[in-house]
Amino acid sequence: MFIFTPQDVQYCSDIYPVDVVLIALKTNPFTYIWLLSGLYLVGFIVYVIVRKIKGKRS
């Protein structure tokens, strides 16, 4: 596993966000699967709505 934060970090708030994401993904991957599925579903719904709106204009 890659760690981008230097070893001499003094506070937890100094940990790089990419390391926080990697650690969270390692400990609880189902949360990210759920979030990605939700984003895909919202994107698909927006795509369908936009397509219907453009279809009515023509």
Summary of the structure (lengths in Angstrom):
residues: 58
radius of gyration: 19.3
end to end distance: 52.2
largest distance: 61.5
contacts: 101
relative contact order: 0.09
helix: 74%
strand: 0%
